[in-house]
Each structure stands twice: as structure tokens, then as C-alpha cells.
Amino acid sequence: MEPEKTVPHLGKATTWNVNSLKVRLPQVLEWLSREKPDVACLQETKMPDAQFPHQAFRDIGYDAVWAGQPTYNGVAILSRSPIEIPQTSMDDHPDDHKRFLSARIGGVRVVNVYVPNGQDLDSPKFSYKLEWLERLARYLGSIRSGPDPVLLMGDFNIVPDDLDTWDPQGSKDQIFHSPPERKALAAIFGEGFSDLYRVLYPDRQEFSWWDYRMGNFHRNRGLRIDLILSTPTLTGACREVVIDRQARKHERPSDHVPVTVVFSA
């Protein structure tokens, strides 16, 4: 692999599965206006392209690219700097499901993913999930040969390790926790990516998603499935990763909360 270029000051980058922009746009705008990340990757926007509220984001200082569909899926990248060379497919076989978006921002290739859920291990949707992850690993391998550092963010629907789940024994070999899913994630790490949260906090337990049911948020029965991964230049500049649990305390919140990485200059 070619050496990565020196990266300009990136500041802050956030990933957030918003679980419907139509429902939660005011919360998202308020959070962005307060926290001011330089880049934000959103998942599950759940709206067709024609309805995407690009002007609302422009009004608070963000350029945007997006790929959406009604009711399900949908991804967007917001940036306070110009967005270049957007890509809506990992390869020459675009998905009908809008789960992937990539763009170059400030000399960094930013990749936003909403990995398929998989439903359960016996479902055809699980096979689709593994195939999708294989395609993602191939895509990442192809762009790693370029000069730009890569920042990979999104809802992975995979629990990386037992420390990242509230019930490792009860969840063993279940969806999100299974060996095939973790093997697929390991293939991405094998392309030179690091999980920035674990780089900084090897022994800490925090979660980014909680089921709406059974008071799981208040009982802190959650999973860490919203991840920020990067290649070495950005990994070395990582200073903090914040999981904003307070965002779950809004009225009608998403079941996910924002996860933000802070880089040094």
C-alpha cells in the first residue's frame, strides 16, 4: 500500500443512525448546531431523494450528499467543507437498498455504511448481510491503494466483542454476535482499519444502541454497533471518541445515539 498523505486538521466527525429524518429532523438540526462536527454520517434517513431536507442543513452550514428511498434505509454525508467525488455504490452492482455512500472531504475519503441487519442466522437476509460485507471489504481494499486516509463510519449491526454487549452469554452465537459476522468485520480490520473507540478505551464498556422495549435504555441493556474505523494516519491523530448517551433522552428519540471522534491537528 502507498503511504498515506499528511492529513489536514479534521476536527470532529460523527456517525448517527437517526431512524427517520422526517421524524427527527429538529433533534438532528439542534444537535448539529450545538456540537458542530466537521463531518456527519447519517443512516436510516428513510426518505426518497426528492424529500431530503438539504436546505435545512445548508441553513446551519452543512453541504450534503445523500442516497435515499422511501420508508427504509437511506444514508447521507454532511460536511462543513466542500464534498468531492461522491460515490453511491461499492462496485459495479448497485444495490436497490440505499446503504452506502462515500465522498472525499478535505483530503480524506469518508465512507458511510448502514450494514444490513441480517434478521437471524437462518434467514436469507443473513446471507445477504455477509455478501454485502464481503463487497464492502473489497471496496475498502481497492481504495486503500490510493493516497487518501479513509474514515469509515456507520451502523455496522455487528457487536465487535463481548465487551460491546450487555449480555455476552445470552447473546452468544445470536444475530449481531455470531462468528461469521465478527469474521466479516475482522476482514475489514485486515484491510488496515482500526476501531477508534477500542484504540482509546480497550477496557471501557459503553453502548450506542438500546432496544426501545422493556426499559432497556434505562437498564443500560445495549450494544455498541455504531462504529468509527480509520486507516493509520487518522488513527494516530485520534484523541477522543464520545458516545452521546444524552441524545437518547429526547422525546421520541432514535434508538441509536451519535458517536463522535475528535482528531488533533
PyMOL commands that set and color helices and strands:
alter all, ss='L'
color gray80, all
select helices_A, chain A and resi 21-35+49-51+54-59+124-143+162-164+179-189+196-200+213-215+232-237+245-249
alter helices_A, ss='H'
color red, helices_A
select strands_A, chain A and resi 12-17+39-43+63-67+75-79+84-87+100-105+108-114+150-155+194-195+209-210+222-223+226-230+238-243+259-263
alter strands_A, ss='S'
color yellow, strands_A
deselect
rebuild
show_as cartoon
